[in-house]
Amino acid sequence: MRRLFTLRPIAAALAILASQALLAAAFAMVRRGEGLAAAAACALGWLTVLVLAAPAASLCLTASLALAVLAVLAGAPGWLSTAATAASLVAWDLTHLATEPARGVDDAAERRMMGSHLRALGAGILPGVALAGVLGQARLTVPFPVMVGVVILALVALHRAGRQAG
């Protein structure tokens, strides 16, 4: 008998809520009510995609990244938007994992697979966040939105290269 709630959607939902809570905190710090509403709407969109297993996780990721850029432009701390962006990437990955068809594995195998996936995800995301934190202290002449655009282009290129390779 399959359980109604497995580890995959729970992990994805927690990542979604964390990413949108960070965005909401960023907008709350600069007292922007419309940003708070947008973060809440984005969270609702993410959770809808998760529940319906809809193929729109990339659209939710794009909306979250745009909100992170808007938060910085509104005056929110860059580190908070960077953390929200990292959490959004985790939410995107875990949403994809949660919406893929379930294999007939036992609970122990599911836990091992999920633990392995989370460790790999952490090994990929945490160094990037640490590097962003260190580089965030340096004063660069490149505007933040341009840097985010370059990062998004790099991620799209890596994603396409990964799909072609595998």
Backbone hydrogen bonds, N-H to C=O, Kabsch-Sander energy under -0.5 kcal/mol:
donor,donor_aa,acceptor,acceptor_aa,energy
6,T,4,L,-0.6
10,I,6,T,-1.2
11,A,7,L,-2.7
12,A,8,R,-2.4
13,A,9,P,-2.7
14,L,10,I,-2.3
15,A,11,A,-2.2
16,I,12,A,-2.5
17,L,13,A,-2.6
18,A,14,L,-2.3
19,S,15,A,-2.5
20,Q,16,I,-2.3
21,A,17,L,-2.0
22,L,18,A,-2.1
23,L,19,S,-1.7
24,A,20,Q,-2.5
25,A,21,A,-2.4
26,A,22,L,-2.1
27,F,23,L,-2.3
28,A,24,A,-2.4
29,M,25,A,-2.1
30,V,26,A,-0.9
31,R,28,A,-1.2
32,R,27,F,-2.3
33,G,31,R,-0.6
36,L,32,R,-1.6
37,A,33,G,-2.3
38,A,34,E,-2.2
39,A,35,G,-2.5
40,A,36,L,-2.2
41,A,37,A,-2.5
42,C,38,A,-2.5
43,A,39,A,-2.3
44,L,40,A,-2.2
45,G,41,A,-2.3
46,W,42,C,-2.7
47,L,43,A,-2.6
48,T,44,L,-2.2
49,V,45,G,-2.4
50,L,46,W,-2.3
51,V,47,L,-2.8
52,L,48,T,-2.7
53,A,49,V,-0.8
54,A,49,V,-1.5
56,A,54,A,-0.8
60,C,56,A,-1.8
61,L,57,A,-2.4
62,T,58,S,-2.3
63,A,59,L,-2.2
64,S,60,C,-2.4
65,L,61,L,-2.6
66,A,62,T,-2.3
67,L,63,A,-2.3
68,A,64,S,-2.1
69,V,65,L,-2.1
70,L,66,A,-2.5
71,A,67,L,-2.4
72,V,68,A,-1.8
73,L,69,V,-2.4
74,A,70,L,-1.7
75,G,72,V,-1.3
76,A,71,A,-2.7
81,S,77,P,-1.5
82,T,78,G,-2.5
83,A,79,W,-2.2
84,A,80,L,-2.2
85,T,81,S,-2.3
86,A,82,T,-2.4
87,A,83,A,-2.5
88,S,84,A,-2.1
89,L,85,T,-2.1
90,V,86,A,-2.1
91,A,87,A,-2.6
92,W,88,S,-2.6
93,D,89,L,-2.3
94,L,90,V,-2.9
95,T,91,A,-2.3
96,H,92,W,-2.0
97,L,93,D,-2.2
98,A,94,L,-2.6
99,T,95,T,-1.8
100,E,96,H,-0.6
100,E,97,L,-0.7
105,V,103,R,-2.4
110,E,106,D,-2.2
111,R,107,D,-2.5
112,R,108,A,-2.3
113,M,109,A,-2.6
114,M,110,E,-2.6
115,G,111,R,-2.7
116,S,112,R,-2.5
117,H,113,M,-2.5
118,L,114,M,-2.7
119,R,115,G,-2.2
120,A,116,S,-2.3
121,L,117,H,-2.6
122,G,118,L,-2.6
123,A,119,R,-2.4
124,G,120,A,-1.3
125,I,121,L,-2.6
126,L,122,G,-2.3
128,G,124,G,-0.5
129,V,125,I,-2.2
130,A,126,L,-2.7
131,L,127,P,-2.6
132,A,128,G,-2.5
133,G,129,V,-2.4
134,V,130,A,-2.3
135,L,131,L,-3.0
136,G,132,A,-1.9
137,Q,133,G,-0.6
137,Q,134,V,-1.0
138,A,134,V,-0.5
138,A,135,L,-0.6
140,L,138,A,-0.8
147,M,143,P,-2.1
148,V,144,F,-2.7
149,G,145,P,-2.1
150,V,146,V,-2.3
151,V,147,M,-2.4
152,I,148,V,-2.8
153,L,149,G,-2.4
154,A,150,V,-2.3
155,L,151,V,-2.6
156,V,152,I,-2.5
157,A,153,L,-2.4
158,L,154,A,-2.6
159,H,155,L,-2.6
160,R,156,V,-2.6
161,A,157,A,-2.5
162,G,158,L,-2.5
163,R,159,H,-2.1
164,Q,160,R,-2.1
165,A,161,A,-2.1
166,G,162,G,-1.9
